[in-house]
Amino acid sequence: SVVIDKENLTRKEREKILRKIPSHYWKVAIIWELSDDELLHRGCSQSQIEEKDVKYERPDTDENFDELVYIFS
């Protein structure tokens, strides 16, 4: 098993990582979606949240993930 822990990745950044993983590996993206209120509560600044809203690209199966798991909180 390989775990890659990253925040607010773009599709292009994930592509660089996924290219290094053999195609026969089962690739699961675990996406933990936090509300803006929860991010503020955890210490993020309003500017970081605004940057996330502009930069973040939600993963999808077109990126060669075999499974997407969403955690909403």
Secondary structure as UniProt FT lines:
FT   HELIX           11..18
FT   TURN            19..20
FT   TURN            23..24
FT   STRAND          28..33
FT   HELIX           36..41
FT   TURN            42..43
FT   HELIX           46..55
FT   HELIX           61..63
FT   STRAND          67..72
//
